[in-house]
Amino acid sequence: MAAREQIIFQPYTRGKRGAIAAAPAIACRTQGEAQRRADKAMEAGRFIGAHIVRVVNDEAAGDYGEPEVLGLVGVVPEAN
């Protein structure tokens, strides 16, 4: 099986004591779709922020690539 690209919309909410908490991630077909979802969710006030991430995985070979942040909106956790 060849490597497969995944685009992920990762939204965030306010958790306990005001901490940033990840909501369930949503797989998208394209970066544009992920950006539209992020924009709509932010306009509706459902989330405080979101990452749009690209990951390339080859599950058959056990190769899992590093996430590449394609975009972000609002308040998101700091990268380590």
BELZI-V629665 format. One line per field, one symbol per residue. phi: phi as a letter, one per 30 degrees, with the letter a starting at -180 (. if undefined). A space follows every 10 residues. Layout:
phi->???
//
This chain:
phi->.ddbdbcbcc dbbdcdhidd bdcedbdbdb dddddddddd ddddidbcaa ccbcbcbbdd diccdddcdc aabicbdddd
//
